[in-house]
Each structure stands twice: as C-alpha cells, then as structure tokens.
Amino acid sequence: MTNSSRSGKRERLAIAAAQVLHEQGVEKTTLADIAHAADVPVGNVYYYFKTKDQLIEAAIGAHDEELTRLITALDELADPRDRLKGLIRGWVGQSEVTARFGCPTGTLAAELDKREDGLDRAIALVMGRLLGWVERQFSELGREDAAELAVTLVAAYQGVALLTNTFRAPHMMRNEGRRLEGWLDSL
C-alpha cells in the first residue's frame, strides 16, 4: 500500500467521521458506522485509529480543514463586508442540513463539552479560528468593537442553527441570514 493510498483512506475516514458524528451524534456513532460511510473495511479502521476518540479528533481536524477552505475562498473577495456576507450565505445554503442535524461544529462542540477527555478544547480551537477570522473582517471595516461584533454574528448563527434544528425549520435560517446581511449593511 502506498503512502498516498494510506493517507487517502485516513482522510476518507476523517471526513466520514465528521459526517456521521454530525448526523448521529457522538454517543450513537460506532467505528463500523464510520468505516461504512468511508467505504473502508471496519478492520482497517484500527490501522489508522486505535480508538473512537482518535476518530473524533480526526473529525475535528476535518472541520478545521473545511474552515480553512471556506476562509481561503472568502478571502478572495476584496471587501470584508462581502466576505462576511459570503459566510452568512454559506450558512444559509446549509439550512436544510442544519434543520435536520444542527450546525456541524456547534453540535459537536456541545456534545464534547459534556465529556471529560479534553476534546472539547480541540473543537473550541476551530470555533476560535472562525471567531478570529470574523473579528478581523470587522477590524478591516474600521470597527473598534470588532471583537464584540464577531461574537454577535457567530452567536446569532449558532442561535438560529439551534432553533432551525429544534423546529426543523430551514426558513428560520434563511430569514436570519437576510436580517444579518441587513445588519451588516447598517454598520
């Protein structure tokens, strides 16, 4: 087996772990569920990950990589307000998935917070990167209250993601997205 096929399976398992953990939750997900989603024989999972916690760590890494891809794409936009609107539109574009399963990172953070294994701190780093990026956009807009505005924006999303999921109501996410874009225009 070549290094690229090994890393390919490892990456597939990490991405599948992120997806399955999002859809089923940490406690209900088994290694077999993740192996099936990654199209990897369950016995091979142990070659890459010895424990479910290692797979959860890999899923957190997949969330971080997805955030990096998103930020990189948004950073191509010249105007920080457009970047923030792009972020909001990305959230709104996932409203159907959010209605069914919640925010991928937020729900994982909430689940991991109930455990005492330190994985909650790993997902907090990913959320912190998002918050930091949002703060930088507000700073580029010349806002001295950039940190507070960043918390307001991310908290608004997390709140509406929870409500969208609770009520299985994608329209809530869409409505809040429009409101947040208007709020950005008013700043």
C-alpha positions as CSV (number, residue, x, y, z in Angstrom):
1,M,0.0,0.0,0.0
2,T,1.4,3.4,-1.0
3,N,1.6,6.4,1.3
4,S,-0.9,8.2,-0.8
5,S,-3.5,5.4,-0.5
6,R,-2.9,5.2,3.2
7,S,-3.4,9.0,3.6
8,G,-6.4,8.7,1.3
9,K,-8.1,6.2,3.5
10,R,-7.2,8.1,6.6
11,E,-8.6,11.3,5.1
12,R,-11.8,9.5,3.9
13,L,-12.2,8.1,7.5
14,A,-11.8,11.6,9.0
15,I,-14.3,13.1,6.6
16,A,-16.7,10.3,7.1
17,A,-16.3,10.6,10.9
18,A,-17.2,14.3,10.7
19,Q,-20.3,13.5,8.6
20,V,-21.5,10.5,10.7
21,L,-20.9,12.3,14.0
22,H,-22.9,15.2,12.7
23,E,-25.8,13.0,11.6
24,Q,-25.9,10.5,14.5
25,G,-24.1,12.2,17.4
26,V,-21.0,11.1,19.3
27,E,-22.6,8.5,21.6
28,K,-24.6,6.7,18.9
29,T,-21.8,6.6,16.3
30,T,-19.7,3.4,16.1
31,L,-16.5,2.7,14.3
32,A,-18.4,0.5,12.0
33,D,-20.7,3.3,11.0
34,I,-17.7,5.5,10.1
35,A,-16.0,2.6,8.2
36,H,-19.2,2.0,6.2
37,A,-19.5,5.7,5.4
38,A,-15.9,5.9,4.3
39,D,-16.2,2.6,2.3
40,V,-13.3,1.1,4.3
41,P,-13.4,-2.4,5.9
42,V,-14.1,-2.0,9.6
43,G,-10.9,-3.9,10.5
44,N,-8.8,-1.4,8.6
45,V,-10.1,1.4,10.8
46,Y,-7.9,0.2,13.6
47,Y,-4.8,0.6,11.4
48,Y,-5.4,4.3,11.3
49,F,-7.3,5.0,14.5
50,K,-7.0,2.9,17.6
51,T,-10.0,4.5,19.4
52,K,-13.2,6.3,18.7
53,D,-11.7,9.4,20.4
54,Q,-8.9,9.4,17.8
55,L,-11.5,9.3,15.1
56,I,-13.3,12.2,16.8
57,E,-10.0,14.1,16.8
58,A,-9.7,13.4,13.1
59,A,-13.3,14.7,12.6
60,I,-12.3,17.9,14.4
61,G,-9.4,18.1,12.0
62,A,-11.8,17.7,9.1
63,H,-13.9,20.6,10.5
64,D,-10.7,22.7,10.7
65,E,-9.7,21.8,7.1
66,E,-13.2,22.7,5.9
67,L,-13.0,26.1,7.8
68,T,-9.6,26.7,6.1
69,R,-11.1,26.1,2.7
70,L,-14.0,28.4,3.4
71,I,-11.8,31.2,4.8
72,T,-9.4,30.9,1.8
73,A,-12.3,31.2,-0.6
74,L,-13.9,34.1,1.2
75,D,-10.5,35.9,1.5
76,E,-10.5,36.1,-2.3
77,L,-13.3,38.7,-2.0
78,A,-11.9,42.2,-1.8
79,D,-14.3,43.7,0.6
80,P,-14.6,42.4,4.2
81,R,-18.3,43.1,4.2
82,D,-18.7,40.9,1.2
83,R,-16.6,38.2,2.9
84,L,-18.9,38.3,5.9
85,K,-22.0,38.2,3.7
86,G,-20.4,35.2,1.9
87,L,-20.0,33.5,5.3
88,I,-23.7,34.1,6.1
89,R,-24.8,32.9,2.6
90,G,-22.8,29.7,3.2
91,W,-24.6,29.2,6.5
92,V,-27.9,29.8,4.8
93,G,-27.0,27.5,2.0
94,Q,-26.8,24.7,4.6
95,S,-30.2,25.5,6.1
96,E,-31.8,22.1,5.1
97,V,-28.9,20.1,6.6
98,T,-28.9,22.4,9.7
99,A,-32.7,21.8,10.1
100,R,-32.1,18.1,10.1
101,F,-28.8,17.8,12.2
102,G,-27.9,21.2,13.5
103,C,-24.6,23.1,13.0
104,P,-21.8,20.5,12.4
105,T,-19.3,22.2,14.5
106,G,-21.7,23.7,17.1
107,T,-23.4,20.4,17.8
108,L,-20.1,18.6,18.1
109,A,-18.9,21.3,20.5
110,A,-22.0,20.9,22.6
111,E,-21.7,17.1,22.8
112,L,-18.0,17.1,23.5
113,D,-18.4,19.7,26.3
114,K,-20.2,17.0,28.3
115,R,-17.2,14.7,28.3
116,E,-14.0,15.0,30.3
117,D,-11.5,13.9,27.7
118,G,-10.2,17.3,26.5
119,L,-11.7,17.0,23.0
120,D,-14.0,20.0,23.8
121,R,-10.9,22.2,23.8
122,A,-9.9,20.9,20.4
123,I,-13.2,21.8,18.8
124,A,-13.1,25.2,20.7
125,L,-9.9,25.9,18.8
126,V,-11.8,25.5,15.5
127,M,-14.6,27.8,16.7
128,G,-12.0,30.2,17.9
129,R,-10.4,30.4,14.4
130,L,-13.8,31.2,13.0
131,L,-14.4,33.9,15.6
132,G,-10.9,35.4,15.0
133,W,-11.5,35.5,11.2
134,V,-14.8,37.2,11.7
135,E,-13.2,39.7,14.1
136,R,-10.5,40.5,11.5
137,Q,-13.2,41.3,8.9
138,F,-14.9,43.8,11.3
139,S,-11.5,45.3,12.1
140,E,-10.8,45.8,8.4
141,L,-14.2,47.6,8.3
142,G,-12.6,50.0,10.8
143,R,-14.7,48.9,13.7
144,E,-13.2,49.4,17.1
145,D,-15.8,47.0,18.6
146,A,-14.7,44.2,16.2
147,A,-14.4,41.5,18.9
148,E,-17.9,42.2,20.2
149,L,-19.4,42.3,16.7
150,A,-17.7,39.0,15.8
151,V,-19.3,37.4,18.9
152,T,-22.7,38.9,17.9
153,L,-22.5,37.5,14.4
154,V,-21.3,34.0,15.3
155,A,-23.7,33.8,18.3
156,A,-26.6,34.8,16.0
157,Y,-25.7,32.0,13.7
158,Q,-25.3,29.4,16.4
159,G,-28.6,30.5,18.0
160,V,-30.5,30.3,14.7
161,A,-28.9,27.0,13.9
162,L,-30.2,25.6,17.2
163,L,-33.7,27.0,16.5
164,T,-33.6,25.8,12.9
165,N,-32.7,22.3,14.1
166,T,-35.1,22.3,17.0
167,F,-38.1,23.3,14.9
168,R,-36.9,21.6,11.7
169,A,-37.5,25.0,10.1
170,P,-34.9,25.9,7.4
171,H,-36.9,29.2,6.8
172,M,-35.7,30.4,10.2
173,M,-32.1,30.2,9.0
174,R,-32.9,31.9,5.7
175,N,-34.8,34.7,7.5
176,E,-32.0,35.3,10.0
177,G,-29.5,35.3,7.1
178,R,-31.4,38.1,5.4
179,R,-31.6,40.0,8.7
180,L,-27.8,39.6,9.4
181,E,-27.0,40.8,5.9
182,G,-29.1,43.9,6.5
183,W,-27.4,44.4,9.9
184,L,-24.0,44.3,8.2
185,D,-25.1,46.9,5.7
186,S,-26.3,49.1,8.6
187,L,-22.9,49.1,10.3
